[in-house]
Amino acid sequence: MHVFISSVISGLEEYRDAAQRAAETLDHTVIRAEDFPASSTTPRRACLAGVRQADIVVLLLGARYGSVQASGLSPTHEEYREARDRRPVIVLVQEGVTRETEQAAFLAEVQDWSHGQFSASFQDVETLRDGLIRALHQLELSRATGPIDPEEMLDRARGLIPTGRGYGEARLVLAIVGGPPQAMLRPAELEKGGLAELLMREATYGDHRIFDMRQGTNAHIEGHALVVEQESASVSLGEDGSVRIIVPLRGEEADEMAGLPVIIEEEVQERLLRGLRYASDVLERVDSNHRLAHVAVVVTILDGEYVGWRTRAEHARSPNQIEIGMPRARTPVWLTPATRPRAALRLEAEAFAQDLTVLLRRQHIQ
């Protein structure tokens, strides 16, 4: 594989050399700015082209941020932004140094995005070399199961959607699968009582709870998945790390809302946000090393065909009067592109919830 080494050069020369030796030890081809031949193109264009050419980017972060470019970012920061949504980034952070203010902010951004992925700290040349070799090996293991296939991931996510009854209250279904596909939990691990207890506790009392605290909860194995359910909601965790969440769209707030039953847009978005964050927490528990590097998210609404769609303000203005068109079959919706880096499930949960809600609304009222 081609490995691009990104960092400020001045002051980190020996560490960049050590990173090169570590990558070459594993038979990778290294791309570095100092090795570029003379060219008519600008150094910035050459470096960003090097990032795009690489399969992996190794980011070394020390004390200095580097010169700010016209973009308002340093060259290393530009290289990171170019890489993070397109290819794996291995982050190596120097310890025992005082970072410039801009560098501290850059590091915070990187650590927030790459949490749980391939990262390590280093104090000297030896710890950098050893950390990078381990990270490259871990990345190779994660890729051994196969490449990311967006259509395959979408098919798996859509396959988690159950068949609706065609009547009754509307239910929101959120299905999330990871890739590349691989076994994350053994059947015996799925049956361990502690896992079911964890799912129950977080779903009922956690920071992103999705269950009704007034209802009882039980757990059982269904095929290759552990299912934790209440009368009106459920969570399913598959051996492949897939997560399916089903919640009613008139939950605890329904007791406080007068008038005809409707789907309230803000409630859809709130439930999606909780569900995305809950799923992200579950994945961190079962895959803390981020072997599942990407996710596909699919959403649909089951049943409630004769229920209208409104905002809270619209419903408050006329709670006892609503126009409902002919019922139509609903199909799952997803974002474009369908697969996203795993970290986006946590960092971009609000944007995901907003956009998926818009797609559901368009489908419901068209």
NUVO-659101 format. One record per residue (C-alpha): x, y, z. Coordinates in Angstrom, 2 decimals, m for minus. Layout:
REM NUVO-659101
@c1:X&c2:Y&c3:Z
...
***
This chain:
REM NUVO-659101
@c1:0.00&c2:0.00&c3:0.00
@c1:1.01&c2:3.64&c3:m0.48
@c1:1.51&c2:5.51&c3:2.80
@c1:1.60&c2:9.33&c3:2.90
@c1:3.44&c2:10.85&c3:5.87
@c1:1.92&c2:14.17&c3:6.93
@c1:3.43&c2:16.61&c3:9.45
@c1:5.43&c2:19.79&c3:9.70
@c1:8.93&c2:18.93&c3:8.49
@c1:11.13&c2:21.26&c3:10.52
@c1:11.81&c2:19.74&c3:13.93
@c1:10.27&c2:16.34&c3:13.12
@c1:12.83&c2:15.12&c3:10.57
@c1:14.02&c2:12.14&c3:12.60
@c1:10.44&c2:11.10&c3:13.34
@c1:9.45&c2:11.30&c3:9.69
@c1:12.46&c2:9.11&c3:8.86
@c1:11.40&c2:6.63&c3:11.56
@c1:7.85&c2:6.57&c3:10.17
@c1:9.23&c2:5.83&c3:6.72
@c1:11.36&c2:2.96&c3:8.01
@c1:8.40&c2:1.51&c3:9.92
@c1:6.14&c2:1.57&c3:6.87
@c1:8.82&c2:0.10&c3:4.64
@c1:9.41&c2:m2.69&c3:7.17
@c1:5.90&c2:m3.89&c3:6.27
@c1:6.64&c2:m3.51&c3:2.53
@c1:4.57&c2:m0.34&c3:2.07
@c1:5.57&c2:2.42&c3:m0.35
@c1:6.09&c2:5.77&c3:1.36
@c1:5.11&c2:9.17&c3:m0.07
@c1:6.77&c2:12.22&c3:1.55
@c1:6.93&c2:15.86&c3:0.53
@c1:10.72&c2:15.96&c3:0.82
@c1:11.01&c2:13.20&c3:m1.75
@c1:8.92&c2:14.92&c3:m4.43
@c1:10.87&c2:15.66&c3:m7.63
@c1:11.18&c2:19.20&c3:m8.98
@c1:7.92&c2:20.21&c3:m10.63
@c1:6.08&c2:23.21&c3:m12.03
@c1:3.14&c2:22.58&c3:m9.70
@c1:2.90&c2:24.24&c3:m6.29
@c1:4.00&c2:22.34&c3:m3.15
@c1:0.42&c2:22.53&c3:m1.87
@c1:m1.00&c2:20.86&c3:m4.98
@c1:1.74&c2:18.25&c3:m4.94
@c1:1.08&c2:17.34&c3:m1.31
@c1:m2.70&c2:17.14&c3:m1.71
@c1:m2.18&c2:15.02&c3:m4.82
@c1:0.08&c2:12.78&c3:m2.71
@c1:m2.72&c2:12.37&c3:m0.17
@c1:m5.14&c2:11.38&c3:m2.92
@c1:m2.62&c2:8.91&c3:m4.32
@c1:m2.09&c2:7.24&c3:m0.94
@c1:m4.04&c2:4.33&c3:0.57
@c1:m3.20&c2:5.42&c3:4.13
@c1:m2.20&c2:8.74&c3:5.69
@c1:0.09&c2:8.79&c3:8.73
@c1:m0.37&c2:12.04&c3:10.66
@c1:2.41&c2:13.08&c3:13.05
@c1:1.40&c2:15.81&c3:15.49
@c1:4.05&c2:17.54&c3:17.57
@c1:4.32&c2:21.03&c3:19.08
@c1:4.18&c2:23.23&c3:15.96
@c1:1.13&c2:23.93&c3:13.82
@c1:2.92&c2:25.20&c3:10.72
@c1:2.44&c2:28.21&c3:8.45
@c1:m1.16&c2:29.23&c3:7.82
@c1:m2.12&c2:29.10&c3:4.13
@c1:m4.75&c2:31.05&c3:2.17
@c1:m7.33&c2:28.51&c3:3.35
@c1:m6.74&c2:29.56&c3:6.97
@c1:m5.22&c2:26.14&c3:7.73
@c1:m1.68&c2:24.81&c3:7.86
@c1:m0.52&c2:22.42&c3:5.11
@c1:m0.74&c2:19.47&c3:7.52
@c1:m4.28&c2:20.48&c3:8.51
@c1:m5.25&c2:20.72&c3:4.83
@c1:m3.80&c2:17.26&c3:4.18
@c1:m5.77&c2:15.82&c3:7.10
@c1:m9.05&c2:17.39&c3:5.90
@c1:m8.35&c2:16.02&c3:2.41
@c1:m7.80&c2:12.52&c3:3.80
@c1:m10.23&c2:11.96&c3:6.65
@c1:m13.38&c2:11.25&c3:4.65
@c1:m11.59&c2:9.29&c3:1.94
@c1:m9.02&c2:6.96&c3:3.49
@c1:m7.75&c2:5.74&c3:6.87
@c1:m5.69&c2:8.18&c3:8.93
@c1:m3.23&c2:6.82&c3:11.49
@c1:m2.62&c2:9.46&c3:14.16
@c1:0.65&c2:9.56&c3:16.13
@c1:0.83&c2:12.24&c3:18.83
@c1:4.08&c2:13.42&c3:20.39
@c1:4.05&c2:13.53&c3:24.19
@c1:5.97&c2:15.83&c3:26.50
@c1:5.79&c2:18.94&c3:24.29
@c1:4.04&c2:22.28&c3:24.66
@c1:1.73&c2:22.73&c3:21.68
@c1:0.98&c2:25.99&c3:19.96
@c1:m2.60&c2:27.15&c3:20.39
@c1:m3.53&c2:26.32&c3:16.79
@c1:m1.90&c2:22.90&c3:17.10
@c1:m3.82&c2:22.11&c3:20.29
@c1:m7.08&c2:22.96&c3:18.52
@c1:m6.04&c2:20.84&c3:15.51
@c1:m5.24&c2:17.90&c3:17.80
@c1:m8.65&c2:18.23&c3:19.49
@c1:m10.34&c2:18.07&c3:16.08
@c1:m8.35&c2:15.02&c3:15.05
@c1:m8.89&c2:13.13&c3:18.29
@c1:m12.60&c2:13.88&c3:18.24
@c1:m12.97&c2:12.54&c3:14.70
@c1:m10.62&c2:9.56&c3:15.00
@c1:m11.71&c2:8.39&c3:18.46
@c1:m11.33&c2:4.63&c3:18.70
@c1:m9.49&c2:4.34&c3:15.41
@c1:m5.80&c2:3.83&c3:14.69
@c1:m3.86&c2:6.15&c3:16.98
@c1:m0.93&c2:6.11&c3:19.37
@c1:1.43&c2:8.44&c3:21.20
@c1:5.22&c2:8.59&c3:20.98
@c1:8.03&c2:9.96&c3:23.13
@c1:10.99&c2:9.06&c3:20.93
@c1:11.93&c2:7.41&c3:17.64
@c1:11.54&c2:3.88&c3:19.01
@c1:8.02&c2:4.36&c3:20.40
@c1:6.93&c2:6.06&c3:17.18
@c1:8.27&c2:3.18&c3:15.08
@c1:6.66&c2:0.52&c3:17.29
@c1:3.34&c2:2.37&c3:17.49
@c1:3.16&c2:2.86&c3:13.75
@c1:3.99&c2:m0.78&c3:12.99
@c1:1.22&c2:m1.90&c3:15.38
@c1:m1.27&c2:0.55&c3:13.87
@c1:m0.44&c2:m0.49&c3:10.30
@c1:m0.77&c2:m4.14&c3:11.26
@c1:m4.11&c2:m3.48&c3:12.97
@c1:m5.34&c2:m1.66&c3:9.89
@c1:m4.27&c2:m4.55&c3:7.66
@c1:m6.18&c2:m6.97&c3:9.87
@c1:m9.31&c2:m4.82&c3:9.64
@c1:m9.04&c2:m4.82&c3:5.86
@c1:m8.44&c2:m8.57&c3:5.61
@c1:m12.19&c2:m9.19&c3:5.63
@c1:m12.66&c2:m7.33&c3:2.35
@c1:m13.30&c2:m3.84&c3:0.94
@c1:m16.25&c2:m1.58&c3:1.66
@c1:m19.18&c2:m2.38&c3:m0.65
@c1:m21.88&c2:0.32&c3:m0.27
@c1:m24.55&c2:m1.67&c3:m2.11
@c1:m23.89&c2:m4.77&c3:0.00
@c1:m24.14&c2:m2.69&c3:3.16
@c1:m27.38&c2:m1.09&c3:1.99
@c1:m28.83&c2:m4.53&c3:1.22
@c1:m27.96&c2:m5.74&c3:4.72
@c1:m29.49&c2:m2.64&c3:6.31
@c1:m32.69&c2:m2.91&c3:4.26
@c1:m32.85&c2:m6.59&c3:5.17
@c1:m33.19&c2:m5.63&c3:8.84
@c1:m36.45&c2:m3.76&c3:8.20
@c1:m39.43&c2:m5.90&c3:9.31
@c1:m42.74&c2:m6.13&c3:7.48
@c1:m45.40&c2:m3.74&c3:8.76
@c1:m48.83&c2:m4.86&c3:9.89
@c1:m50.58&c2:m2.23&c3:7.81
@c1:m52.49&c2:m0.92&c3:10.83
@c1:m51.88&c2:0.34&c3:14.35
@c1:m49.61&c2:3.08&c3:15.62
@c1:m46.72&c2:4.31&c3:13.53
@c1:m43.28&c2:2.97&c3:14.46
@c1:m39.88&c2:4.36&c3:13.52
@c1:m37.30&c2:1.78&c3:12.40
@c1:m33.59&c2:2.66&c3:12.36
@c1:m31.18&c2:0.06&c3:10.92
@c1:m27.39&c2:0.50&c3:11.04
@c1:m24.83&c2:m1.93&c3:9.62
@c1:m21.05&c2:m1.71&c3:9.57
@c1:m18.43&c2:m2.62&c3:7.02
@c1:m16.41&c2:m4.35&c3:5.89
@c1:m18.70&c2:m7.26&c3:6.89
@c1:m17.28&c2:m9.53&c3:9.58
@c1:m18.26&c2:m11.40&c3:12.73
@c1:m18.06&c2:m9.08&c3:15.74
@c1:m19.71&c2:m11.29&c3:18.36
@c1:m19.59&c2:m15.05&c3:18.76
@c1:m22.92&c2:m16.81&c3:19.41
@c1:m21.77&c2:m17.53&c3:22.98
@c1:m20.95&c2:m13.86&c3:23.53
@c1:m24.38&c2:m12.87&c3:22.28
@c1:m25.99&c2:m15.03&c3:24.96
@c1:m24.00&c2:m13.65&c3:27.87
@c1:m26.34&c2:m12.03&c3:30.35
@c1:m24.13&c2:m9.00&c3:30.77
@c1:m24.63&c2:m7.91&c3:27.15
@c1:m28.43&c2:m8.04&c3:27.37
@c1:m28.28&c2:m6.19&c3:30.69
@c1:m26.09&c2:m3.50&c3:29.15
@c1:m28.47&c2:m2.98&c3:26.20
@c1:m31.47&c2:m2.84&c3:28.56
@c1:m29.86&c2:m0.42&c3:31.00
@c1:m28.65&c2:2.00&c3:28.34
@c1:m31.92&c2:1.81&c3:26.40
@c1:m34.00&c2:2.52&c3:29.51
@c1:m31.84&c2:4.75&c3:31.70
@c1:m28.83&c2:5.84&c3:29.62
@c1:m27.93&c2:9.27&c3:28.29
@c1:m29.63&c2:8.43&c3:24.97
@c1:m32.47&c2:6.26&c3:26.24
@c1:m34.96&c2:5.00&c3:23.70
@c1:m37.25&c2:2.86&c3:25.88
@c1:m40.24&c2:3.86&c3:28.02
@c1:m39.25&c2:3.59&c3:31.71
@c1:m42.87&c2:2.67&c3:32.57
@c1:m42.72&c2:m0.59&c3:30.62
@c1:m41.09&c2:m3.92&c3:31.45
@c1:m38.23&c2:m5.28&c3:29.33
@c1:m37.18&c2:m8.78&c3:28.27
@c1:m34.45&c2:m10.29&c3:26.10
@c1:m34.17&c2:m13.29&c3:23.78
@c1:m32.10&c2:m14.64&c3:20.89
@c1:m33.72&c2:m14.36&c3:17.47
@c1:m31.70&c2:m16.05&c3:14.73
@c1:m28.22&c2:m14.48&c3:14.85
@c1:m29.25&c2:m11.47&c3:16.94
@c1:m29.88&c2:m10.55&c3:20.55
@c1:m33.24&c2:m8.77&c3:20.88
@c1:m34.14&c2:m6.60&c3:23.87
@c1:m37.74&c2:m5.49&c3:23.72
@c1:m40.67&c2:m3.80&c3:25.37
@c1:m44.30&c2:m3.94&c3:24.35
@c1:m43.84&c2:m1.03&c3:21.96
@c1:m40.08&c2:m0.85&c3:21.28
@c1:m37.06&c2:m3.06&c3:20.67
@c1:m33.31&c2:m3.14&c3:20.08
@c1:m31.63&c2:m5.87&c3:18.03
@c1:m27.85&c2:m6.46&c3:18.02
@c1:m26.51&c2:m8.89&c3:15.42
@c1:m23.36&c2:m11.02&c3:15.44
@c1:m22.04&c2:m8.75&c3:12.66
@c1:m22.47&c2:m5.66&c3:14.87
@c1:m25.64&c2:m4.52&c3:13.10
@c1:m28.09&c2:m2.55&c3:15.23
@c1:m31.83&c2:m2.21&c3:14.65
@c1:m33.99&c2:0.09&c3:16.76
@c1:m37.80&c2:0.19&c3:16.65
@c1:m39.65&c2:2.84&c3:18.67
@c1:m43.22&c2:4.18&c3:18.55
@c1:m43.75&c2:7.64&c3:17.16
@c1:m46.19&c2:8.52&c3:19.91
@c1:m44.36&c2:7.68&c3:23.07
@c1:m44.37&c2:9.18&c3:26.54
@c1:m45.23&c2:12.65&c3:25.17
@c1:m48.55&c2:11.35&c3:23.79
@c1:m50.18&c2:11.69&c3:27.19
@c1:m49.53&c2:15.42&c3:27.09
@c1:m50.63&c2:16.00&c3:23.50
@c1:m54.32&c2:16.45&c3:22.81
@c1:m56.16&c2:15.86&c3:19.56
@c1:m55.97&c2:13.37&c3:16.72
@c1:m53.00&c2:11.02&c3:16.46
@c1:m50.37&c2:12.40&c3:14.10
@c1:m46.69&c2:11.98&c3:13.39
@c1:m44.93&c2:15.00&c3:14.87
@c1:m41.86&c2:15.99&c3:12.87
@c1:m39.82&c2:17.13&c3:15.87
@c1:m40.49&c2:13.81&c3:17.63
@c1:m39.23&c2:11.89&c3:14.60
@c1:m36.01&c2:13.90&c3:14.62
@c1:m35.58&c2:13.55&c3:18.39
@c1:m36.06&c2:9.78&c3:18.26
@c1:m33.66&c2:9.47&c3:15.36
@c1:m31.02&c2:11.49&c3:17.21
@c1:m31.36&c2:9.35&c3:20.32
@c1:m31.30&c2:6.18&c3:18.25
@c1:m28.16&c2:7.19&c3:16.33
@c1:m26.32&c2:8.09&c3:19.51
@c1:m27.50&c2:4.94&c3:21.28
@c1:m26.33&c2:2.81&c3:18.33
@c1:m22.96&c2:4.58&c3:18.31
@c1:m22.51&c2:3.79&c3:22.01
@c1:m23.42&c2:0.13&c3:21.42
@c1:m20.90&c2:m0.15&c3:18.58
@c1:m18.17&c2:1.33&c3:20.79
@c1:m18.90&c2:m1.41&c3:23.33
@c1:m18.72&c2:m4.32&c3:20.87
@c1:m16.07&c2:m2.88&c3:18.49
@c1:m13.82&c2:m0.49&c3:20.39
@c1:m11.04&c2:m0.98&c3:17.81
@c1:m13.28&c2:0.20&c3:14.95
@c1:m12.84&c2:m2.88&c3:12.80
@c1:m16.18&c2:m1.76&c3:11.37
@c1:m14.76&c2:1.38&c3:9.78
@c1:m17.88&c2:2.53&c3:7.89
@c1:m21.62&c2:2.47&c3:8.50
@c1:m24.79&c2:2.55&c3:6.42
@c1:m27.95&c2:3.98&c3:7.99
@c1:m31.45&c2:3.12&c3:6.74
@c1:m34.72&c2:4.45&c3:8.20
@c1:m38.43&c2:3.86&c3:7.61
@c1:m41.82&c2:4.27&c3:9.26
@c1:m44.00&c2:1.20&c3:9.70
@c1:m47.81&c2:1.27&c3:9.91
@c1:m49.85&c2:4.33&c3:10.80
@c1:m50.87&c2:4.71&c3:7.15
@c1:m53.87&c2:6.84&c3:8.09
@c1:m51.89&c2:9.14&c3:10.38
@c1:m50.99&c2:12.66&c3:9.27
@c1:m47.64&c2:14.47&c3:9.52
@c1:m47.26&c2:17.81&c3:11.30
@c1:m44.91&c2:20.01&c3:13.23
@c1:m45.73&c2:20.65&c3:16.88
@c1:m46.83&c2:24.20&c3:16.06
@c1:m49.14&c2:23.02&c3:13.26
@c1:m50.74&c2:20.44&c3:15.51
@c1:m51.21&c2:22.94&c3:18.34
@c1:m53.16&c2:25.24&c3:16.00
@c1:m55.69&c2:22.58&c3:14.96
@c1:m55.34&c2:19.43&c3:17.08
@c1:m58.78&c2:18.02&c3:16.18
@c1:m58.74&c2:18.52&c3:12.44
@c1:m56.43&c2:17.05&c3:9.83
@c1:m56.48&c2:16.03&c3:6.18
@c1:m55.17&c2:12.55&c3:5.41
@c1:m54.54&c2:11.36&c3:1.86
@c1:m54.72&c2:7.85&c3:0.49
@c1:m52.35&c2:5.45&c3:2.26
@c1:m49.25&c2:4.52&c3:0.31
@c1:m46.53&c2:1.97&c3:0.83
@c1:m43.46&c2:3.41&c3:2.52
@c1:m39.96&c2:2.39&c3:1.54
@c1:m36.73&c2:2.84&c3:3.53
@c1:m34.72&c2:6.03&c3:3.04
@c1:m30.99&c2:6.66&c3:3.42
@c1:m28.43&c2:9.41&c3:2.91
@c1:m26.25&c2:9.99&c3:m0.13
@c1:m23.58&c2:8.65&c3:m0.14
@c1:m25.07&c2:5.65&c3:1.65
@c1:m21.91&c2:4.73&c3:3.58
@c1:m20.09&c2:7.08&c3:5.95
@c1:m17.00&c2:6.85&c3:8.17
@c1:m17.94&c2:5.24&c3:11.48
@c1:m16.97&c2:8.35&c3:13.47
@c1:m19.65&c2:10.35&c3:11.63
@c1:m22.32&c2:8.31&c3:13.40
@c1:m21.35&c2:10.12&c3:16.59
@c1:m20.01&c2:13.44&c3:15.37
@c1:m22.67&c2:14.16&c3:12.75
@c1:m25.66&c2:12.56&c3:14.51
@c1:m27.66&c2:15.82&c3:14.56
@c1:m27.18&c2:16.42&c3:10.82
@c1:m28.05&c2:12.77&c3:10.08
@c1:m31.25&c2:13.03&c3:12.14
@c1:m32.27&c2:16.27&c3:10.44
@c1:m31.67&c2:14.99&c3:6.91
@c1:m33.31&c2:11.60&c3:7.47
@c1:m36.35&c2:13.33&c3:8.96
@c1:m36.66&c2:15.51&c3:5.85
@c1:m36.50&c2:12.42&c3:3.63
@c1:m39.21&c2:10.70&c3:5.69
@c1:m41.42&c2:13.79&c3:5.57
@c1:m41.12&c2:14.10&c3:1.80
@c1:m42.14&c2:10.49&c3:1.41
@c1:m45.05&c2:10.78&c3:3.83
@c1:m46.69&c2:13.88&c3:2.42
@c1:m45.93&c2:13.58&c3:m1.30
***
